[in-house]
Amino acid sequence: MDKIEPRTLPGFMELMPDKQILFNQMKDKIRKTYEKYGFLPIDTPVIESSKVLLAKAGGETEKQVYSFTKGENELTLRFDLTVPLAKYVAQYQGQLSFPFRRYQIGKVYRGERAQRGRYREFYQCDIDIIGDGELNIINDAEIPSIIYDVFNELNLGKFTIKINNRKILNGIFEHVNAKEISQDIMRTIDKIEKIGEIKVKEELEKLNISKENAEFILNFIKINGNTDEKLNALLSLNVQNENFTKGVEELQTVAKYIRLFGIPEDYFMIDLSIARGLDYYTGTVYETFLDEYKSIGSVCSGGRYNDLAGYYTDKKLPGVGMSIGLTRLFFVLDELGLIKTDKKSISDILVISMLDDLKPSIEIANKLRKEGINTEIYFDSKKIKAKFKYADKLKIPYVIVIGEDEVNSGKLTIKNMVTGEQQQKTIEEIINFLKNI
């Protein structure tokens, strides 16, 4: 019989155990930081009713989803974690406590063209704070403090959280009589880091914006200075527009509370070019960049939206949140050599028996595991050298050897696989030693 070639579909990440350990460590650091701020876990189904999941979809999103029919049911794989959240909150709103603070870390699916760093199956790590009718603007300032803690935990070097407010942008567009094409202008502004100022200006003019107004828009987003200088510059524009005035007030409040949350000045900045291309952001918006690797693009983004679940309920549910695309981030950091792991195993210790009777080894392993020490037993009948080589290859830090002398004396030989040092210790001493290193 012909064998089938084992292969993984393009756009799906599979890792060797050492890389998977590192990936899981990053995921755990993000999860623990979210929980530190009181966010509650939820886990929505990977497969939803197409009617429910695609209620708001259209354009590129609908082209990228994975949909299929099973019996009489039209089904779709979730393509983000926000739409399932909207369904969840609308469905269980009577049982939830508001503001509802949730996090979800899970896989999503998009049928994009597979390429390096772009996946069809990937993890997103989301947090959102949902209000019942209203949501205090201070929540918008807490999100950057969470971003700050997450990326400090990940230890990826210096980063900058860039913030803006969509109301300011909307007010500017109303001021230049371009409200009806504001979404197109925002998408164009969003490209300034990628294509540069000259091409952005050309694209604005293609939208039938006069050269004078295109220049005004570009000068507006290029306002320089520190946080307070930029806020003062915005006020000095004297734009007589309700949206603009409200947006500047919100940005002032967010900046004030970001400082109170303890984020250093050089880790956040107002950037008036940050627009966020998604249509549902209505207030504060965020993008986060690694200072030494800006070419990676934003590693964390989000913002404020007026109505999370308008397609499912008449109840107004404003919210603010952010998302980290963990799979893409991991791929890029790994490729750049910014993250490394020495761990090829999660075992703290390997138990090697020199006896035919494995009972003493199993008893020792049971005691270690009950104390929370990750313990592995080597069962195969191989030479001692091969057993030590196994531990060395997997970088298991310690090995216990059990032979007749150890059984008779009650003292076990524990070897440090890094230094080669060997010591005789009782099981109680070994447990105490491993717990305190």
Secondary structure by P-SEA (a helix, b strand, c coil): ccccbbbbcccbbbbcaaaaaaaaaaaaaaaaaaaaabbbbbbcccccccccccccccccccccbbbbbcccccccccccaaaaaaaaaaaccccccccbbbbbbbbbbbbccccccccccbbbbbbbbbbcccccaaaaaaaaaaaaaaaaaacccbbbbbbbbaaaaaaaaaaaccccaaaaaaaaaaacccccaaaaaaaaaaacccaaaaaaaaaaaaccccaaaaaaaaaacccccaaaaaaaaaaaaaaaaaaaaccccccbbbbccccccccccccccbbbbcccccccccccccccccccccccccccccccccccaaaaaaaaaaaaccccccccccccbbbbbccccaaaaaaaaaaaaaaccccccccccccaaaaaaaaaaacccbbbbbcaaaaaacbbbbbcccccbbbbbcaaaaaaaaacc
